[in-house]
Amino acid sequence: MAKVELKQPIVEEIKENIKDAKSVVLVDYRGLTVAQDTQFRKTMREADVIYKVYKNTMIKLAIDGTEFDSLKDDLEGPTAVVISKTDATAPARLASNFAKDNPALELKSGVVEGIHYDEAGIKAIAKIPSREELLSKLLGSIQSPIANFARVIKQIADAKEA
């Protein structure tokens, strides 16, 4: 069996994982303990985010000609990919949050919604709240004036009754 035939299923798996992905972030996991890596994997799985370690050559073959092609230059040394098909900021946010307590995990770069970001850019994206957080803040800001208005109307009604 030729080496190419062995590599093909792995390349296809990567292609399938990045197909329709909103973002792909590269991280250097060197120095993480098995326990830390297991915890990181669990965190990613719970957030519906893919976290996989592949050989850099496999990743290069899979991203060739895709919107993630710009990541090729950052594929040096131990590299893991963090992929989300639903929340564009999740890979950067989750990896960054994990790295705060586990500095061995380093963010390298990423592509978020078609735009390539270096390490600093990915760290900036990591600070963007999730869609759910933003929606709850929006709802909170909408509900507050309505609640205040209802309170005032009730006070006026109570005052007229008295």
Biotite code that builds the C-alpha atoms (Angstrom):
import biotite.structure as struc

atoms = struc.array([
    struc.Atom([0.000, 0.000, 0.000], chain_id="A", res_id=1, res_name="MET", atom_name="CA", element="C"),
    struc.Atom([1.451, 3.371, -0.987], chain_id="A", res_id=2, res_name="ALA", atom_name="CA", element="C"),
    struc.Atom([1.962, 6.166, 1.542], chain_id="A", res_id=3, res_name="LYS", atom_name="CA", element="C"),
    struc.Atom([-0.438, 8.380, -0.390], chain_id="A", res_id=4, res_name="VAL", atom_name="CA", element="C"),
    struc.Atom([-3.228, 5.829, 0.082], chain_id="A", res_id=5, res_name="GLU", atom_name="CA", element="C"),
    struc.Atom([-2.633, 5.863, 3.847], chain_id="A", res_id=6, res_name="LEU", atom_name="CA", element="C"),
    struc.Atom([-2.674, 9.649, 3.982], chain_id="A", res_id=7, res_name="LYS", atom_name="CA", element="C"),
    struc.Atom([-5.813, 10.112, 1.891], chain_id="A", res_id=8, res_name="GLN", atom_name="CA", element="C"),
    struc.Atom([-8.380, 9.153, 4.586], chain_id="A", res_id=9, res_name="PRO", atom_name="CA", element="C"),
    struc.Atom([-6.754, 11.594, 7.050], chain_id="A", res_id=10, res_name="ILE", atom_name="CA", element="C"),
    struc.Atom([-6.714, 14.409, 4.473], chain_id="A", res_id=11, res_name="VAL", atom_name="CA", element="C"),
    struc.Atom([-10.378, 13.669, 3.687], chain_id="A", res_id=12, res_name="GLU", atom_name="CA", element="C"),
    struc.Atom([-11.256, 13.782, 7.398], chain_id="A", res_id=13, res_name="GLU", atom_name="CA", element="C"),
    struc.Atom([-9.613, 17.212, 7.741], chain_id="A", res_id=14, res_name="ILE", atom_name="CA", element="C"),
    struc.Atom([-11.374, 18.444, 4.590], chain_id="A", res_id=15, res_name="LYS", atom_name="CA", element="C"),
    struc.Atom([-14.706, 17.240, 5.995], chain_id="A", res_id=16, res_name="GLU", atom_name="CA", element="C"),
    struc.Atom([-14.034, 18.969, 9.314], chain_id="A", res_id=17, res_name="ASN", atom_name="CA", element="C"),
    struc.Atom([-13.160, 22.313, 7.711], chain_id="A", res_id=18, res_name="ILE", atom_name="CA", element="C"),
    struc.Atom([-15.953, 22.164, 5.139], chain_id="A", res_id=19, res_name="LYS", atom_name="CA", element="C"),
    struc.Atom([-18.524, 24.824, 6.112], chain_id="A", res_id=20, res_name="ASP", atom_name="CA", element="C"),
    struc.Atom([-16.369, 25.825, 9.118], chain_id="A", res_id=21, res_name="ALA", atom_name="CA", element="C"),
    struc.Atom([-16.858, 29.376, 10.348], chain_id="A", res_id=22, res_name="LYS", atom_name="CA", element="C"),
    struc.Atom([-13.386, 29.359, 11.872], chain_id="A", res_id=23, res_name="SER", atom_name="CA", element="C"),
    struc.Atom([-10.206, 27.336, 12.189], chain_id="A", res_id=24, res_name="VAL", atom_name="CA", element="C"),
    struc.Atom([-7.629, 28.214, 14.825], chain_id="A", res_id=25, res_name="VAL", atom_name="CA", element="C"),
    struc.Atom([-4.163, 26.679, 15.110], chain_id="A", res_id=26, res_name="LEU", atom_name="CA", element="C"),
    struc.Atom([-2.721, 26.050, 18.571], chain_id="A", res_id=27, res_name="VAL", atom_name="CA", element="C"),
    struc.Atom([0.588, 24.737, 19.852], chain_id="A", res_id=28, res_name="ASP", atom_name="CA", element="C"),
    struc.Atom([-0.217, 22.125, 22.485], chain_id="A", res_id=29, res_name="TYR", atom_name="CA", element="C"),
    struc.Atom([3.413, 21.290, 23.329], chain_id="A", res_id=30, res_name="ARG", atom_name="CA", element="C"),
    struc.Atom([3.886, 21.104, 27.083], chain_id="A", res_id=31, res_name="GLY", atom_name="CA", element="C"),
    struc.Atom([0.296, 20.263, 27.986], chain_id="A", res_id=32, res_name="LEU", atom_name="CA", element="C"),
    struc.Atom([0.000, 17.313, 30.327], chain_id="A", res_id=33, res_name="THR", atom_name="CA", element="C"),
    struc.Atom([-2.260, 14.420, 29.353], chain_id="A", res_id=34, res_name="VAL", atom_name="CA", element="C"),
    struc.Atom([-4.743, 15.592, 31.995], chain_id="A", res_id=35, res_name="ALA", atom_name="CA", element="C"),
    struc.Atom([-4.733, 19.168, 30.627], chain_id="A", res_id=36, res_name="GLN", atom_name="CA", element="C"),
    struc.Atom([-5.135, 17.935, 27.052], chain_id="A", res_id=37, res_name="ASP", atom_name="CA", element="C"),
    struc.Atom([-8.013, 15.679, 28.121], chain_id="A", res_id=38, res_name="THR", atom_name="CA", element="C"),
    struc.Atom([-9.703, 18.619, 29.871], chain_id="A", res_id=39, res_name="GLN", atom_name="CA", element="C"),
    struc.Atom([-9.210, 20.824, 26.801], chain_id="A", res_id=40, res_name="PHE", atom_name="CA", element="C"),
    struc.Atom([-10.729, 18.136, 24.552], chain_id="A", res_id=41, res_name="ARG", atom_name="CA", element="C"),
    struc.Atom([-13.710, 17.827, 26.916], chain_id="A", res_id=42, res_name="LYS", atom_name="CA", element="C"),
    struc.Atom([-14.234, 21.616, 26.932], chain_id="A", res_id=43, res_name="THR", atom_name="CA", element="C"),
    struc.Atom([-14.163, 21.677, 23.120], chain_id="A", res_id=44, res_name="MET", atom_name="CA", element="C"),
    struc.Atom([-16.521, 18.704, 22.760], chain_id="A", res_id=45, res_name="ARG", atom_name="CA", element="C"),
    struc.Atom([-19.058, 20.283, 25.149], chain_id="A", res_id=46, res_name="GLU", atom_name="CA", element="C"),
    struc.Atom([-19.017, 23.456, 23.042], chain_id="A", res_id=47, res_name="ALA", atom_name="CA", element="C"),
    struc.Atom([-19.503, 21.469, 19.802], chain_id="A", res_id=48, res_name="ASP", atom_name="CA", element="C"),
    struc.Atom([-16.007, 22.456, 18.657], chain_id="A", res_id=49, res_name="VAL", atom_name="CA", element="C"),
    struc.Atom([-13.603, 20.061, 16.928], chain_id="A", res_id=50, res_name="ILE", atom_name="CA", element="C"),
    struc.Atom([-10.114, 19.756, 18.426], chain_id="A", res_id=51, res_name="TYR", atom_name="CA", element="C"),
    struc.Atom([-7.721, 17.452, 16.592], chain_id="A", res_id=52, res_name="LYS", atom_name="CA", element="C"),
    struc.Atom([-4.004, 16.893, 16.273], chain_id="A", res_id=53, res_name="VAL", atom_name="CA", element="C"),
    struc.Atom([-2.832, 16.112, 12.745], chain_id="A", res_id=54, res_name="TYR", atom_name="CA", element="C"),
    struc.Atom([0.518, 16.056, 11.009], chain_id="A", res_id=55, res_name="LYS", atom_name="CA", element="C"),
    struc.Atom([1.257, 19.452, 9.468], chain_id="A", res_id=56, res_name="ASN", atom_name="CA", element="C"),
    struc.Atom([1.692, 17.865, 6.020], chain_id="A", res_id=57, res_name="THR", atom_name="CA", element="C"),
    struc.Atom([-1.826, 16.419, 6.240], chain_id="A", res_id=58, res_name="MET", atom_name="CA", element="C"),
    struc.Atom([-3.283, 19.801, 7.209], chain_id="A", res_id=59, res_name="ILE", atom_name="CA", element="C"),
    struc.Atom([-1.398, 21.498, 4.360], chain_id="A", res_id=60, res_name="LYS", atom_name="CA", element="C"),
    struc.Atom([-2.789, 19.006, 1.841], chain_id="A", res_id=61, res_name="LEU", atom_name="CA", element="C"),
    struc.Atom([-6.326, 19.442, 3.196], chain_id="A", res_id=62, res_name="ALA", atom_name="CA", element="C"),
    struc.Atom([-6.367, 23.260, 3.268], chain_id="A", res_id=63, res_name="ILE", atom_name="CA", element="C"),
    struc.Atom([-4.693, 23.700, -0.115], chain_id="A", res_id=64, res_name="ASP", atom_name="CA", element="C"),
    struc.Atom([-6.915, 25.883, -2.268], chain_id="A", res_id=65, res_name="GLY", atom_name="CA", element="C"),
    struc.Atom([-9.462, 26.558, 0.496], chain_id="A", res_id=66, res_name="THR", atom_name="CA", element="C"),
    struc.Atom([-10.186, 29.758, 2.416], chain_id="A", res_id=67, res_name="GLU", atom_name="CA", element="C"),
    struc.Atom([-7.875, 28.336, 5.123], chain_id="A", res_id=68, res_name="PHE", atom_name="CA", element="C"),
    struc.Atom([-4.884, 28.147, 2.748], chain_id="A", res_id=69, res_name="ASP", atom_name="CA", element="C"),
    struc.Atom([-3.266, 31.148, 4.477], chain_id="A", res_id=70, res_name="SER", atom_name="CA", element="C"),
    struc.Atom([-2.646, 29.017, 7.578], chain_id="A", res_id=71, res_name="LEU", atom_name="CA", element="C"),
    struc.Atom([0.078, 27.018, 5.780], chain_id="A", res_id=72, res_name="LYS", atom_name="CA", element="C"),
    struc.Atom([2.847, 29.385, 6.900], chain_id="A", res_id=73, res_name="ASP", atom_name="CA", element="C"),
    struc.Atom([1.959, 28.776, 10.559], chain_id="A", res_id=74, res_name="ASP", atom_name="CA", element="C"),
    struc.Atom([2.090, 24.991, 10.318], chain_id="A", res_id=75, res_name="LEU", atom_name="CA", element="C"),
    struc.Atom([5.415, 24.415, 12.024], chain_id="A", res_id=76, res_name="GLU", atom_name="CA", element="C"),
    struc.Atom([6.071, 22.425, 15.146], chain_id="A", res_id=77, res_name="GLY", atom_name="CA", element="C"),
    struc.Atom([3.360, 20.585, 17.079], chain_id="A", res_id=78, res_name="PRO", atom_name="CA", element="C"),
    struc.Atom([0.032, 21.914, 15.843], chain_id="A", res_id=79, res_name="THR", atom_name="CA", element="C"),
    struc.Atom([-3.566, 21.138, 16.669], chain_id="A", res_id=80, res_name="ALA", atom_name="CA", element="C"),
    struc.Atom([-6.606, 22.522, 14.866], chain_id="A", res_id=81, res_name="VAL", atom_name="CA", element="C"),
    struc.Atom([-9.646, 23.917, 16.644], chain_id="A", res_id=82, res_name="VAL", atom_name="CA", element="C"),
    struc.Atom([-12.668, 24.114, 14.328], chain_id="A", res_id=83, res_name="ILE", atom_name="CA", element="C"),
    struc.Atom([-16.201, 25.422, 14.690], chain_id="A", res_id=84, res_name="SER", atom_name="CA", element="C"),
    struc.Atom([-18.996, 25.141, 12.155], chain_id="A", res_id=85, res_name="LYS", atom_name="CA", element="C"),
    struc.Atom([-21.489, 27.122, 14.252], chain_id="A", res_id=86, res_name="THR", atom_name="CA", element="C"),
    struc.Atom([-19.818, 29.827, 16.394], chain_id="A", res_id=87, res_name="ASP", atom_name="CA", element="C"),
    struc.Atom([-17.079, 31.780, 14.614], chain_id="A", res_id=88, res_name="ALA", atom_name="CA", element="C"),
    struc.Atom([-15.473, 33.061, 17.822], chain_id="A", res_id=89, res_name="THR", atom_name="CA", element="C"),
    struc.Atom([-15.691, 29.820, 19.850], chain_id="A", res_id=90, res_name="ALA", atom_name="CA", element="C"),
    struc.Atom([-12.331, 28.257, 18.901], chain_id="A", res_id=91, res_name="PRO", atom_name="CA", element="C"),
    struc.Atom([-10.389, 31.437, 19.668], chain_id="A", res_id=92, res_name="ALA", atom_name="CA", element="C"),
    struc.Atom([-12.391, 32.196, 22.828], chain_id="A", res_id=93, res_name="ARG", atom_name="CA", element="C"),
    struc.Atom([-12.254, 28.681, 24.265], chain_id="A", res_id=94, res_name="LEU", atom_name="CA", element="C"),
    struc.Atom([-8.561, 28.164, 23.465], chain_id="A", res_id=95, res_name="ALA", atom_name="CA", element="C"),
    struc.Atom([-7.665, 31.573, 24.874], chain_id="A", res_id=96, res_name="SER", atom_name="CA", element="C"),
    struc.Atom([-9.652, 30.983, 28.065], chain_id="A", res_id=97, res_name="ASN", atom_name="CA", element="C"),
    struc.Atom([-8.020, 27.583, 28.514], chain_id="A", res_id=98, res_name="PHE", atom_name="CA", element="C"),
    struc.Atom([-4.548, 29.064, 27.896], chain_id="A", res_id=99, res_name="ALA", atom_name="CA", element="C"),
    struc.Atom([-5.057, 31.542, 30.774], chain_id="A", res_id=100, res_name="LYS", atom_name="CA", element="C"),
    struc.Atom([-4.873, 28.650, 33.263], chain_id="A", res_id=101, res_name="ASP", atom_name="CA", element="C"),
    struc.Atom([-2.660, 26.454, 31.081], chain_id="A", res_id=102, res_name="ASN", atom_name="CA", element="C"),
    struc.Atom([0.037, 28.681, 29.538], chain_id="A", res_id=103, res_name="PRO", atom_name="CA", element="C"),
    struc.Atom([1.603, 25.711, 27.727], chain_id="A", res_id=104, res_name="ALA", atom_name="CA", element="C"),
    struc.Atom([-1.238, 26.027, 25.186], chain_id="A", res_id=105, res_name="LEU", atom_name="CA", element="C"),
    struc.Atom([-0.324, 28.749, 22.712], chain_id="A", res_id=106, res_name="GLU", atom_name="CA", element="C"),
    struc.Atom([-2.507, 30.280, 20.038], chain_id="A", res_id=107, res_name="LEU", atom_name="CA", element="C"),
    struc.Atom([-0.737, 30.467, 16.681], chain_id="A", res_id=108, res_name="LYS", atom_name="CA", element="C"),
    struc.Atom([-3.153, 31.952, 14.155], chain_id="A", res_id=109, res_name="SER", atom_name="CA", element="C"),
    struc.Atom([-6.495, 31.326, 12.551], chain_id="A", res_id=110, res_name="GLY", atom_name="CA", element="C"),
    struc.Atom([-9.053, 32.095, 9.891], chain_id="A", res_id=111, res_name="VAL", atom_name="CA", element="C"),
    struc.Atom([-12.347, 33.460, 11.148], chain_id="A", res_id=112, res_name="VAL", atom_name="CA", element="C"),
    struc.Atom([-15.130, 33.895, 8.611], chain_id="A", res_id=113, res_name="GLU", atom_name="CA", element="C"),
    struc.Atom([-12.644, 33.969, 5.742], chain_id="A", res_id=114, res_name="GLY", atom_name="CA", element="C"),
    struc.Atom([-10.168, 36.432, 7.268], chain_id="A", res_id=115, res_name="ILE", atom_name="CA", element="C"),
    struc.Atom([-6.670, 35.368, 8.378], chain_id="A", res_id=116, res_name="HIS", atom_name="CA", element="C"),
    struc.Atom([-5.541, 36.560, 11.822], chain_id="A", res_id=117, res_name="TYR", atom_name="CA", element="C"),
    struc.Atom([-2.161, 36.246, 13.474], chain_id="A", res_id=118, res_name="ASP", atom_name="CA", element="C"),
    struc.Atom([-1.762, 35.370, 17.162], chain_id="A", res_id=119, res_name="GLU", atom_name="CA", element="C"),
    struc.Atom([-2.623, 38.916, 18.311], chain_id="A", res_id=120, res_name="ALA", atom_name="CA", element="C"),
    struc.Atom([-5.695, 38.981, 16.073], chain_id="A", res_id=121, res_name="GLY", atom_name="CA", element="C"),
    struc.Atom([-6.924, 35.627, 17.382], chain_id="A", res_id=122, res_name="ILE", atom_name="CA", element="C"),
    struc.Atom([-6.449, 36.858, 20.961], chain_id="A", res_id=123, res_name="LYS", atom_name="CA", element="C"),
    struc.Atom([-8.539, 39.937, 20.106], chain_id="A", res_id=124, res_name="ALA", atom_name="CA", element="C"),
    struc.Atom([-11.282, 37.761, 18.591], chain_id="A", res_id=125, res_name="ILE", atom_name="CA", element="C"),
    struc.Atom([-11.204, 35.631, 21.740], chain_id="A", res_id=126, res_name="ALA", atom_name="CA", element="C"),
    struc.Atom([-12.484, 38.650, 23.676], chain_id="A", res_id=127, res_name="LYS", atom_name="CA", element="C"),
    struc.Atom([-15.660, 38.880, 21.568], chain_id="A", res_id=128, res_name="ILE", atom_name="CA", element="C"),
    struc.Atom([-18.573, 37.452, 23.552], chain_id="A", res_id=129, res_name="PRO", atom_name="CA", element="C"),
    struc.Atom([-20.465, 34.480, 22.157], chain_id="A", res_id=130, res_name="SER", atom_name="CA", element="C"),
    struc.Atom([-23.636, 35.022, 20.148], chain_id="A", res_id=131, res_name="ARG", atom_name="CA", element="C"),
    struc.Atom([-25.704, 33.838, 23.131], chain_id="A", res_id=132, res_name="GLU", atom_name="CA", element="C"),
    struc.Atom([-24.003, 36.341, 25.465], chain_id="A", res_id=133, res_name="GLU", atom_name="CA", element="C"),
    struc.Atom([-24.599, 39.176, 23.008], chain_id="A", res_id=134, res_name="LEU", atom_name="CA", element="C"),
    struc.Atom([-28.263, 38.218, 22.577], chain_id="A", res_id=135, res_name="LEU", atom_name="CA", element="C"),
    struc.Atom([-28.843, 38.036, 26.327], chain_id="A", res_id=136, res_name="SER", atom_name="CA", element="C"),
    struc.Atom([-27.235, 41.473, 26.770], chain_id="A", res_id=137, res_name="LYS", atom_name="CA", element="C"),
    struc.Atom([-29.456, 42.835, 23.988], chain_id="A", res_id=138, res_name="LEU", atom_name="CA", element="C"),
    struc.Atom([-32.567, 41.335, 25.563], chain_id="A", res_id=139, res_name="LEU", atom_name="CA", element="C"),
    struc.Atom([-31.548, 42.717, 28.940], chain_id="A", res_id=140, res_name="GLY", atom_name="CA", element="C"),
    struc.Atom([-31.131, 46.205, 27.507], chain_id="A", res_id=141, res_name="SER", atom_name="CA", element="C"),
    struc.Atom([-34.513, 45.974, 25.754], chain_id="A", res_id=142, res_name="ILE", atom_name="CA", element="C"),
    struc.Atom([-36.330, 44.625, 28.816], chain_id="A", res_id=143, res_name="GLN", atom_name="CA", element="C"),
    struc.Atom([-34.961, 47.229, 31.229], chain_id="A", res_id=144, res_name="SER", atom_name="CA", element="C"),
    struc.Atom([-36.792, 50.278, 29.752], chain_id="A", res_id=145, res_name="PRO", atom_name="CA", element="C"),
    struc.Atom([-39.987, 48.233, 29.347], chain_id="A", res_id=146, res_name="ILE", atom_name="CA", element="C"),
    struc.Atom([-39.840, 47.115, 32.982], chain_id="A", res_id=147, res_name="ALA", atom_name="CA", element="C"),
    struc.Atom([-39.227, 50.701, 34.116], chain_id="A", res_id=148, res_name="ASN", atom_name="CA", element="C"),
    struc.Atom([-42.139, 51.938, 31.995], chain_id="A", res_id=149, res_name="PHE", atom_name="CA", element="C"),
    struc.Atom([-44.442, 49.258, 33.440], chain_id="A", res_id=150, res_name="ALA", atom_name="CA", element="C"),
    struc.Atom([-43.368, 50.235, 36.973], chain_id="A", res_id=151, res_name="ARG", atom_name="CA", element="C"),
    struc.Atom([-44.142, 53.915, 36.317], chain_id="A", res_id=152, res_name="VAL", atom_name="CA", element="C"),
    struc.Atom([-47.560, 53.077, 34.813], chain_id="A", res_id=153, res_name="ILE", atom_name="CA", element="C"),
    struc.Atom([-48.365, 50.924, 37.863], chain_id="A", res_id=154, res_name="LYS", atom_name="CA", element="C"),
    struc.Atom([-47.313, 53.747, 40.206], chain_id="A", res_id=155, res_name="GLN", atom_name="CA", element="C"),
    struc.Atom([-49.573, 56.175, 38.328], chain_id="A", res_id=156, res_name="ILE", atom_name="CA", element="C"),
    struc.Atom([-52.472, 53.694, 38.498], chain_id="A", res_id=157, res_name="ALA", atom_name="CA", element="C"),
    struc.Atom([-51.863, 53.130, 42.227], chain_id="A", res_id=158, res_name="ASP", atom_name="CA", element="C"),
    struc.Atom([-51.721, 56.875, 42.835], chain_id="A", res_id=159, res_name="ALA", atom_name="CA", element="C"),
    struc.Atom([-55.046, 57.442, 41.018], chain_id="A", res_id=160, res_name="LYS", atom_name="CA", element="C"),
    struc.Atom([-56.716, 54.694, 43.073], chain_id="A", res_id=161, res_name="GLU", atom_name="CA", element="C"),
    struc.Atom([-55.591, 56.341, 46.316], chain_id="A", res_id=162, res_name="ALA", atom_name="CA", element="C"),
])
